[in-house]
Amino acid sequence: MKCYECAREGKDTDAVGICIVCGRGVCKEHLIHEETPAWEGDYPIELKPDKEHIKRIVCVPCHEALKENCLFNEVC
């Protein structure tokens, strides 16, 4: 699997992980590996604090979307 973001930039880079939000393959440059809010997958999405403190992989666009919507900061 190749990194989605690198492919958009015209590069051919192997993915090292998969974003838990969108499912895109990501390389080391385009991933964020940190604690993220937990959600149950229902709509509307309700983010909750991660009580297990597990670091998860998310791509940069999904990480930015979580922060932009202010939901990330309210539960962490």
N, C-alpha and C positions, 0 to 999 in steps of 0.2 A: 504494500500500500504506500502511496506517495502522500506527501503533505499537501493538503488542499490549498493553503495560503501560498506556498512556494509555487505550486502549479499556476496560480493566478498571476504570479510575478514572472512566469516564464522559466522557473528553475525546476530541476528534477531532483528532489530531495526525499529520501525515505522517511516515512512517518515512524515515530517512536511511541506514539500513544494515540488515543481516540478521545475526543471531547465527549464528556458525559451528557452535555446538553444537546448538541446538534449531531454528534456521531461522525464528524469529520476527522480524518487522519491528520495529525500534526507532528511536526519535527520539534527538536529541542528549542529552536528559536521562536516558534509560534505557539508554545504552550505555557500555561500558568499552572503550577502545581502547588496548591495551597488549600487550606480549609475553606470550604464553601458552604453556604446554607443548604439545608436538606429540604427536599420537597417530595410529595407523594405522587406526583405525576398527573393529578387531576386538574381540571380547569374550573375556575381561574386558579393560576398557580399561587400557592401560598407557601412562602419560604419560612422555614423555622430554623432556629439555631441548631447547629450540629452538636449534639450531646456526646458523640463518640469521638469528636475531633479528628476525623479522617481527612487526610489530604487527598484531593481529587484533581484530575486533569481536566482543564477546560481550555478551549482555544481563546485567543486574544479577543476576537469579536464577541464571543459569548460572555467573557469576563467583563468587557466594557459595557455590554448591555445590562448585565446584572448591576454594575455600579451606577450606570446612568439612570436606572429606574429607582435608585435610592433604596431598593429592597435589600441589597447586599449589606449596606452599612447599618440598617435598622436591626438586623437579626444577628449580626456578628459582633 
